[in-house]
Amino acid sequence: MTVAAIREKLHNYISEADDDKIKNLYEIFEDQLAPAYEWSEDAEFVAELDERVRRYEEGLDKGYTLAETEAAINELKKKRSSK
């Protein structure tokens, strides 16, 4: 199907869609059209990451390996399923 044919079908669908469908479609398109968040340009966020790295490297905050995290999650799942 050509882009022109798809465009025509979408135009027809939008013309005939009820209000709820139009709102849902708008939400989908709005998410796609929103500018991407560039975390590396957010000075406050980068400062927070730098602070977390510093605290980890100085031994002030504990880190967890992936295996430790998975084990903790599995333990929580076991506890919830036994209730």
C-alpha positions as CSV (number, residue, x, y, z in Angstrom):
1,M,0.0,0.0,0.0
2,T,1.4,3.4,-0.9
3,V,1.8,6.2,1.6
4,A,-0.8,8.2,-0.3
5,A,-3.3,5.3,0.1
6,I,-2.5,5.0,3.8
7,R,-2.9,8.8,4.2
8,E,-6.3,8.6,2.5
9,K,-7.5,5.7,4.7
10,L,-6.4,7.5,7.8
11,H,-8.1,10.7,6.7
12,N,-11.3,8.8,6.1
13,Y,-11.0,7.0,9.4
14,I,-10.5,10.2,11.3
15,S,-13.4,11.9,9.5
16,E,-15.8,9.1,10.6
17,A,-14.4,8.2,14.1
18,D,-16.2,9.0,17.3
19,D,-14.9,11.4,19.9
20,D,-13.3,8.8,22.1
21,K,-11.3,7.3,19.1
22,I,-10.2,10.8,18.0
23,K,-8.9,11.5,21.6
24,N,-7.1,8.1,21.7
25,L,-5.5,8.7,18.3
26,Y,-4.4,12.2,19.3
27,E,-2.7,10.8,22.4
28,I,-0.8,8.3,20.3
29,F,0.3,10.9,17.8
30,E,1.2,13.4,20.5
31,D,3.6,11.0,22.1
32,Q,5.3,10.4,18.8
33,L,5.6,14.1,18.0
34,A,6.8,15.3,21.4
35,P,10.5,16.3,21.4
36,A,12.8,13.6,22.8
37,Y,14.1,14.3,26.3
38,E,17.9,14.9,26.1
39,W,19.0,13.9,29.6
40,S,22.6,14.8,28.9
41,E,21.5,18.5,28.4
42,D,19.6,18.5,31.8
43,A,22.2,20.0,34.2
44,E,20.3,19.2,37.3
45,F,19.9,15.5,36.2
46,V,23.5,15.2,35.3
47,A,24.5,16.7,38.6
48,E,22.3,14.1,40.4
49,L,24.0,11.3,38.5
50,D,27.5,12.6,39.2
51,E,26.6,12.9,42.9
52,R,25.3,9.3,43.0
53,V,28.5,8.0,41.3
54,R,30.6,10.0,43.8
55,R,28.7,8.5,46.8
56,Y,29.1,5.0,45.3
57,E,32.8,5.4,44.6
58,E,33.4,6.7,48.1
59,G,31.6,3.8,49.7
60,L,28.8,6.0,51.1
61,D,26.1,4.2,49.1
62,K,25.8,0.5,48.4
63,G,25.4,-0.8,44.9
64,Y,23.8,-4.1,43.9
65,T,24.7,-6.5,41.1
66,L,22.1,-7.7,38.6
67,A,22.2,-11.2,40.3
68,E,21.6,-9.6,43.7
69,T,18.7,-7.6,42.4
70,E,17.1,-10.6,40.6
71,A,17.5,-12.7,43.8
72,A,15.7,-10.0,45.8
73,I,12.9,-9.8,43.3
74,N,12.5,-13.5,43.2
75,E,12.4,-13.6,47.0
76,L,9.6,-11.0,47.0
77,K,7.7,-12.9,44.4
78,K,7.9,-16.1,46.6
79,K,6.6,-14.2,49.6
80,R,3.7,-12.7,47.7
81,S,2.7,-16.0,46.1
82,S,2.7,-17.8,49.5
83,K,0.1,-15.3,51.0
